[in-house]
């Protein structure tokens, strides 16, 4: 497949950056000045030498034909993927001004590309042949699962008692106790092998003294945590879909069990959430034929970006399988049949009223769901006092933006893109409002990432 005709935009390239510092440094290297011997091949390989602080330039090579997204190698010492040199080379290529001309790859670039593509082919062949690990002692696995379930049950029972003590003593005690109480309780849930409960307990610790109305927010979150506890303790009586959701929310691992759906998947949005322990990358996809929205999650250790990266606004032909659970939003990316390509596909949109109804319906299957993916059609970003909202252009209704959305620079990109005219916006709609992630102008413009 020839890759020369598939030009990405600068926004699509910069969306691959692992952090803001890399984005800024990569942008500075997106000009021809520091580069020499740059080139590209019809097979989807980019290469170039970038002048650094030393006497020897850095060798940078990128495989943009990789079906799972671009792959990178650079001789610089950076541990970030992609590094600033890879970002700079991609930006230079995306500019399309002849700075990365067609040619034959040098030996060092060709050897790396050929080696990784051979390893990928061997991995696919091994996967097609089946893995012997699935035939490991099932009885031992069953006993391990039973022991873990017993620990989680003990932890959930203890957490129920702690919630009861909190409510009996009054919510004001939570503010006086400080964060240490919550961290100690979260540690107990980690010991019980229930990371989902531990994460929710830590979130509770940030609510006291967080501003006006914090007791109400704390009570609401305590109620949801109590509901999750009770869901686990009474899981045998739940419908299978809801029981799978409870297991997932508790933190039990699961494998994608849905049938593979082959489709042309539009990359709707990609963004990271990081804490001291982990970086979680969320990638939203839309299937053009299946009319389905799917969420891919990938993880990186603290301080490192996850490996999976897909350029927003492009499509890839691939198989996707759903994970168990009531909403079945989360999915696993299976076999990829082609590299991401440019597209004119856009997801169909709904009104703001329909978006709220969609979130309400989703809560029946997953009461702990923070938000659902929604594409709003013909909305206008509008000031609302000290806040902002997305107002329907065709009906008297609007959705408020979440505090997270109001604090991002993407809000001003959305306002500039709209210019007072209706736009199509994809984002997440939940109990706090709407968080815009990607927008399309009226007409045939490119997707603009807002996160």
C-alpha positions as CSV (number, residue, x, y, z in Angstrom):
1,X,0.0,0.0,0.0
2,X,1.4,3.4,-1.0
3,X,1.6,5.8,1.9
4,X,2.7,9.0,0.1
5,X,-0.9,10.2,-0.5
6,X,-1.9,9.9,3.2
7,X,-0.8,13.2,4.7
8,X,-1.6,13.9,8.3
9,X,-2.3,17.3,9.7
10,X,0.0,18.9,12.3
11,X,-2.8,18.4,14.9
12,X,-2.9,14.7,14.2
13,X,0.9,14.5,14.6
14,X,1.0,16.5,17.8
15,X,-1.8,14.4,19.3
16,X,0.7,11.6,19.5
17,X,3.0,13.5,21.8
18,X,3.3,11.9,25.3
19,X,3.2,15.3,27.1
20,X,3.1,19.0,26.6
21,X,6.9,19.4,26.8
22,X,7.4,16.9,24.0
23,X,4.7,18.7,21.9
24,X,6.5,22.0,22.3
25,X,10.0,20.5,21.6
26,X,8.7,18.5,18.7
27,X,7.1,21.6,17.1
28,X,10.5,23.4,17.1
29,X,12.0,20.4,15.2
30,X,9.3,20.5,12.6
31,X,11.3,22.7,10.2
32,X,14.0,21.6,7.7
33,X,16.9,23.4,9.5
34,X,18.1,20.7,11.9
35,X,17.4,17.8,9.5
36,X,19.6,16.1,6.8
37,X,19.2,13.1,4.6
38,X,15.5,12.9,5.4
39,X,13.4,10.8,3.1
40,X,10.3,8.6,2.8
41,X,9.4,5.3,1.0
42,X,6.2,4.1,-0.6
43,X,6.1,1.3,2.0
44,X,5.5,3.9,4.8
45,X,8.9,4.5,6.2
46,X,10.2,7.9,7.2
47,X,13.8,8.6,8.2
48,X,16.2,11.4,8.8
49,X,19.3,12.7,10.7
50,X,18.6,15.4,13.3
51,X,21.4,17.6,14.6
52,X,21.7,17.5,18.4
53,X,24.0,18.8,21.0
54,X,26.7,16.3,20.2
55,X,28.9,15.9,17.1
56,X,26.9,12.9,15.7
57,X,23.3,13.5,14.6
58,X,20.5,11.4,15.9
59,X,19.1,8.7,13.6
60,X,15.3,8.8,13.5
61,X,13.1,6.3,11.7
62,X,9.3,5.9,11.8
63,X,7.1,3.2,10.4
64,X,3.8,5.0,9.6
65,X,2.4,1.9,7.8
66,X,2.1,-0.1,11.0
67,X,-1.5,-1.0,11.3
68,X,-1.6,-0.3,15.1
69,X,-0.3,3.2,14.6
70,X,3.1,4.7,13.9
71,X,6.2,3.0,15.4
72,X,9.4,4.9,16.2
73,X,13.1,4.4,16.8
74,X,15.6,7.2,17.6
75,X,19.2,7.0,18.7
76,X,18.6,9.8,21.2
77,X,18.6,8.9,24.9
78,X,15.0,10.0,25.5
79,X,12.7,7.4,27.1
80,X,9.6,9.1,25.7
81,X,7.7,7.6,22.8
82,X,7.5,9.3,20.4
83,X,10.5,11.5,21.3
84,X,10.8,15.1,20.1
85,X,12.9,14.1,17.1
86,X,10.2,11.6,15.9
87,X,7.5,14.3,16.3
88,X,9.6,16.8,14.4
89,X,10.2,14.3,11.5
90,X,6.5,13.6,11.4
91,X,5.7,17.3,11.3
92,X,8.2,17.8,8.6
93,X,6.6,15.1,6.5
94,X,3.1,16.3,7.2
95,X,4.0,19.7,5.8
96,X,4.2,18.2,2.3
97,X,6.7,20.8,1.0
98,X,9.3,18.3,-0.3
99,X,11.5,18.4,2.9
100,X,11.0,14.6,3.2
101,X,11.3,13.5,-0.4
102,X,10.7,9.9,-1.7
103,X,13.7,7.7,-1.9
104,X,15.4,4.6,-0.8
105,X,15.8,4.0,2.9
106,X,19.4,3.8,4.3
107,X,20.5,0.5,5.6
108,X,20.0,1.5,9.3
109,X,16.4,2.5,8.7
110,X,15.6,-0.4,6.4
111,X,17.1,-3.0,8.8
112,X,14.9,-1.7,11.7
113,X,11.7,-1.6,9.7
114,X,12.2,-5.0,8.2
115,X,13.1,-6.5,11.6
116,X,10.0,-5.2,13.3
117,X,7.6,-6.1,10.5
118,X,9.0,-9.7,10.6
119,X,8.5,-9.9,14.3
120,X,4.9,-8.6,13.9
121,X,4.2,-11.3,11.3
122,X,5.6,-14.0,13.5
123,X,3.5,-12.8,16.4
124,X,0.4,-12.9,14.3
125,X,1.2,-16.4,13.1
126,X,1.8,-17.5,16.7
127,X,-1.6,-16.0,17.7
128,X,-3.4,-17.7,14.9
129,X,-1.9,-21.0,16.0
130,X,-3.3,-20.6,19.5
131,X,-1.5,-20.1,22.8
132,X,-0.7,-23.0,25.1
133,X,-1.1,-20.8,28.2
134,X,-4.9,-21.2,28.0
135,X,-4.5,-24.9,28.8
136,X,-2.6,-24.3,32.1
137,X,-4.0,-26.0,35.2
138,X,-7.7,-24.8,35.3
139,X,-8.2,-26.2,38.7
140,X,-5.3,-24.1,40.1
141,X,-6.8,-21.0,38.4
142,X,-10.2,-21.7,39.9
143,X,-8.7,-22.0,43.4
144,X,-6.8,-18.7,42.9
145,X,-10.0,-17.0,41.8
146,X,-11.9,-18.3,44.8
147,X,-9.2,-17.1,47.2
148,X,-9.2,-13.6,45.6
149,X,-13.0,-13.5,45.8
150,X,-12.8,-14.3,49.5
151,X,-10.3,-11.5,50.1
152,X,-12.5,-9.0,48.2
153,X,-15.6,-10.1,50.1
154,X,-13.7,-9.5,53.4
155,X,-12.6,-6.1,52.1
156,X,-16.0,-5.1,50.9
157,X,-17.5,-6.1,54.3
158,X,-14.9,-4.0,56.1
159,X,-15.6,-1.0,53.8
160,X,-19.3,-1.2,54.5
161,X,-18.5,-0.9,58.2
162,X,-16.3,2.1,57.7
163,X,-19.0,3.8,55.6
164,X,-21.5,3.1,58.4
165,X,-19.2,4.6,61.0
166,X,-18.7,7.7,58.8
167,X,-22.4,8.3,58.4
168,X,-23.1,7.6,62.1
169,X,-20.4,10.1,63.2
170,X,-21.5,12.7,60.7
171,X,-19.9,13.9,57.5
172,X,-18.2,16.8,59.3
173,X,-15.9,14.3,60.8
174,X,-14.5,13.5,57.4
175,X,-13.2,17.0,57.0
176,X,-11.5,16.9,60.5
177,X,-10.0,13.4,59.9
178,X,-8.0,14.6,56.8
179,X,-6.8,12.5,53.9
180,X,-4.9,10.0,56.0
181,X,-8.2,8.2,56.9
182,X,-9.0,7.6,53.3
183,X,-5.5,6.6,52.3
184,X,-5.4,4.0,55.1
185,X,-8.8,2.6,54.0
186,X,-7.7,2.5,50.3
187,X,-4.6,0.6,51.4
188,X,-6.8,-2.0,53.1
189,X,-8.7,-2.4,49.8
190,X,-5.4,-2.9,47.9
191,X,-4.6,-5.7,50.4
192,X,-8.0,-7.2,49.7
193,X,-7.1,-7.2,45.9
194,X,-9.9,-4.8,45.1
195,X,-8.2,-2.0,43.2
196,X,-11.5,-0.6,42.0
197,X,-12.7,-0.1,45.5
198,X,-9.3,1.4,46.5
199,X,-9.5,4.0,43.6
200,X,-13.0,5.1,44.6
201,X,-12.0,5.5,48.3
202,X,-9.0,7.7,47.2
203,X,-11.4,9.8,45.2
204,X,-13.6,10.2,48.3
205,X,-10.6,11.7,50.2
206,X,-10.4,14.6,47.8
207,X,-14.0,15.7,48.3
208,X,-14.1,17.1,51.9
209,X,-13.3,20.8,52.0
210,X,-13.3,20.9,48.2
211,X,-15.7,23.9,48.0
212,X,-19.3,24.7,48.6
213,X,-21.6,21.7,48.7
214,X,-18.9,19.2,49.4
215,X,-21.0,17.2,52.0
216,X,-23.6,16.6,49.3
217,X,-21.0,15.4,46.8
218,X,-19.4,13.2,49.5
219,X,-22.8,11.6,50.4
220,X,-23.5,10.9,46.7
221,X,-20.1,9.2,46.2
222,X,-20.5,7.2,49.4
223,X,-23.9,6.0,48.2
224,X,-22.3,4.8,44.9
225,X,-19.5,3.1,46.8
226,X,-22.1,1.4,49.1
227,X,-24.0,0.3,46.0
228,X,-20.9,-1.3,44.5
229,X,-20.1,-3.0,47.8
230,X,-23.6,-4.5,47.9
231,X,-23.4,-5.4,44.2
232,X,-20.3,-7.5,45.0
233,X,-21.7,-9.1,48.2
234,X,-24.9,-10.0,46.3
235,X,-23.4,-10.7,42.9
236,X,-24.9,-14.2,42.6
237,X,-28.4,-12.7,42.4
238,X,-27.6,-10.1,39.7
239,X,-28.2,-10.4,36.0
240,X,-25.1,-11.6,34.2
241,X,-24.5,-8.2,32.4
242,X,-24.7,-6.3,35.7
243,X,-22.6,-8.9,37.6
244,X,-19.9,-8.5,34.9
245,X,-20.0,-4.7,35.4
246,X,-19.7,-5.1,39.2
247,X,-16.6,-7.4,38.7
248,X,-15.1,-4.9,36.4
249,X,-15.7,-2.0,38.7
250,X,-14.2,-3.9,41.6
251,X,-11.1,-4.4,39.6
252,X,-11.2,-8.0,38.5
253,X,-9.4,-8.6,35.2
254,X,-11.4,-9.8,32.2
255,X,-10.8,-10.6,28.6
256,X,-12.7,-9.3,25.6
257,X,-15.4,-11.9,24.9
258,X,-17.5,-10.2,22.3
259,X,-17.4,-11.5,18.7
260,X,-14.8,-9.6,16.6
261,X,-16.4,-6.7,14.6
262,X,-14.5,-5.8,11.4
263,X,-15.1,-2.3,10.4
264,X,-13.6,1.0,9.2
265,X,-13.0,2.6,12.6
266,X,-12.8,6.4,12.8
267,X,-10.4,7.6,15.5
268,X,-12.7,10.1,17.3
269,X,-10.5,11.2,20.2
270,X,-7.4,10.3,22.2
271,X,-6.3,11.7,25.6
272,X,-4.4,10.6,28.7
273,X,-5.1,10.6,32.4
274,X,-2.1,10.3,34.7
275,X,-1.6,9.9,38.4
276,X,1.5,9.0,40.5
277,X,1.1,5.3,39.6
278,X,-0.2,5.0,36.0
279,X,-0.9,6.8,32.8
280,X,-4.2,5.7,31.2
281,X,-4.8,6.5,27.5
282,X,-8.4,6.6,26.3
283,X,-9.0,6.2,22.6
284,X,-12.6,6.5,21.2
285,X,-13.4,4.8,17.9
286,X,-16.5,4.9,15.7
287,X,-17.4,2.1,13.3
288,X,-18.7,3.4,9.9
289,X,-20.6,0.2,9.1
290,X,-21.5,-1.0,12.6
291,X,-22.6,2.5,13.8
292,X,-20.9,1.6,17.1
293,X,-18.7,3.6,19.4
294,X,-15.9,1.7,21.2
295,X,-13.3,2.7,23.9
296,X,-9.7,1.4,23.8
297,X,-7.7,1.6,27.0
298,X,-3.9,1.3,27.2
299,X,-1.6,1.9,30.1
300,X,1.9,3.2,30.8
301,X,3.9,3.1,34.0
302,X,4.2,6.4,35.9
303,X,5.9,9.0,33.8
304,X,5.7,7.0,30.6
305,X,3.1,7.2,27.8
306,X,1.2,4.1,26.7
307,X,2.5,2.6,23.5
308,X,-0.8,2.5,21.5
309,X,-1.3,5.8,19.7
310,X,-3.8,6.5,16.9
311,X,-4.0,9.8,15.0
312,X,-7.4,11.5,15.5
313,X,-9.4,12.0,12.4
314,X,-8.0,9.0,10.5
315,X,-9.7,5.6,10.0
316,X,-8.2,2.1,10.3
317,X,-9.7,-1.1,9.1
318,X,-9.6,-3.5,12.0
319,X,-11.4,-6.0,14.2
320,X,-12.7,-4.9,17.6
321,X,-14.1,-7.1,20.4
322,X,-16.1,-5.9,23.4
323,X,-15.3,-6.6,27.0
324,X,-18.0,-8.0,29.3
325,X,-20.3,-5.6,31.2
326,X,-23.6,-3.9,30.9
327,X,-22.6,-1.0,28.6
328,X,-20.0,-3.0,26.6
329,X,-18.3,0.2,25.6
330,X,-14.8,-0.9,26.3
331,X,-13.2,-3.0,23.6
332,X,-10.0,-4.6,22.5
333,X,-8.3,-3.8,19.3
334,X,-7.7,-7.0,17.3
335,X,-6.2,-7.6,13.9
336,X,-5.4,-4.6,11.9
337,X,-5.7,-4.9,8.1
338,X,-4.3,-1.6,7.0
339,X,-2.5,1.5,8.3
340,X,-4.6,4.5,9.4
341,X,-5.8,6.5,6.4
342,X,-7.5,9.9,5.7
343,X,-11.3,9.9,5.6
344,X,-14.4,12.0,5.2
345,X,-16.4,9.9,7.6
346,X,-18.2,11.7,10.5
347,X,-20.3,10.1,13.2
348,X,-24.1,10.9,13.1
349,X,-25.1,13.5,15.7
350,X,-27.9,13.9,18.2
351,X,-29.5,16.8,20.1
352,X,-28.5,17.8,23.6
353,X,-31.8,16.4,24.9
354,X,-31.2,13.1,23.3
355,X,-27.6,13.1,24.7
356,X,-29.0,13.4,28.3
357,X,-31.5,10.6,27.6
358,X,-28.7,8.4,26.3
359,X,-26.7,8.9,29.5
360,X,-29.8,8.1,31.6
361,X,-30.4,4.9,29.7
362,X,-26.8,3.8,30.1
363,X,-27.0,4.1,33.9
364,X,-29.5,1.2,34.0
365,X,-26.7,-1.1,32.8
366,X,-23.9,0.6,34.8
367,X,-24.9,2.8,37.7
368,X,-21.3,3.9,38.3
369,X,-20.8,5.2,34.7
370,X,-19.4,8.7,34.8
371,X,-20.3,9.5,31.2
372,X,-21.2,8.1,27.7
373,X,-19.7,9.0,24.3
374,X,-22.0,11.3,22.4
375,X,-21.7,13.3,19.1
376,X,-23.8,16.5,19.3
377,X,-25.0,17.9,16.0
378,X,-25.4,21.6,15.3
379,X,-24.5,23.1,18.6
380,X,-23.0,26.5,19.4
381,X,-20.6,27.2,22.3
382,X,-22.3,29.9,24.3
383,X,-21.3,31.8,27.5
384,X,-23.5,31.2,30.5
385,X,-22.6,33.6,33.2
386,X,-19.2,32.5,34.5
387,X,-19.5,29.2,32.7
388,X,-20.1,27.9,29.1
389,X,-22.6,25.6,27.5
390,X,-23.4,24.0,24.1
391,X,-26.7,25.3,22.9
392,X,-28.7,23.6,20.3
393,X,-29.1,25.6,17.1
394,X,-32.5,24.1,16.3
395,X,-34.2,23.8,19.7
396,X,-34.4,25.5,23.1
397,X,-32.0,23.3,25.0
398,X,-28.3,23.3,26.0
399,X,-25.7,21.2,27.8
400,X,-23.3,22.8,30.4
401,X,-19.6,22.1,30.0
402,X,-17.9,20.2,32.7
403,X,-15.4,22.0,35.0
404,X,-12.6,20.0,33.3
405,X,-13.7,21.3,29.8
406,X,-13.8,24.9,31.0
407,X,-10.3,24.7,32.3
408,X,-8.8,23.4,29.0
409,X,-7.4,25.4,26.2
410,X,-9.5,23.3,23.9
411,X,-12.6,25.4,24.8
412,X,-11.1,28.4,23.0
413,X,-10.3,26.3,20.0
414,X,-13.9,25.2,19.9
415,X,-15.1,28.8,20.2
416,X,-12.8,29.9,17.4
417,X,-13.8,26.9,15.2
418,X,-17.5,27.8,15.7
419,X,-17.3,31.5,15.3
420,X,-20.9,31.6,16.4
421,X,-22.0,29.1,13.8
422,X,-23.2,25.5,14.6
423,X,-20.6,22.8,14.7
424,X,-20.5,19.0,15.3
425,X,-18.8,18.0,18.5
426,X,-17.9,14.6,19.9
427,X,-17.3,14.2,23.6
428,X,-18.4,12.6,26.9
429,X,-21.8,13.4,28.4
430,X,-22.3,12.7,32.1
431,X,-23.7,14.0,35.4
432,X,-21.3,17.0,35.5
433,X,-22.1,18.1,31.9
434,X,-20.4,17.6,28.6
435,X,-16.6,17.4,27.9
436,X,-15.9,18.2,24.2
437,X,-13.0,16.1,22.7
438,X,-13.2,16.6,18.9
439,X,-15.1,19.0,16.7
440,X,-15.9,19.4,13.0
441,X,-16.8,22.7,11.3
442,X,-19.8,23.0,9.1
443,X,-19.0,21.8,5.6
444,X,-16.0,19.5,4.8
445,X,-13.4,20.6,7.3
446,X,-10.9,18.4,9.1
447,X,-11.5,17.1,12.6
448,X,-10.0,19.4,15.3
449,X,-8.9,17.7,18.5
450,X,-9.9,19.7,21.7
451,X,-8.3,17.6,24.4
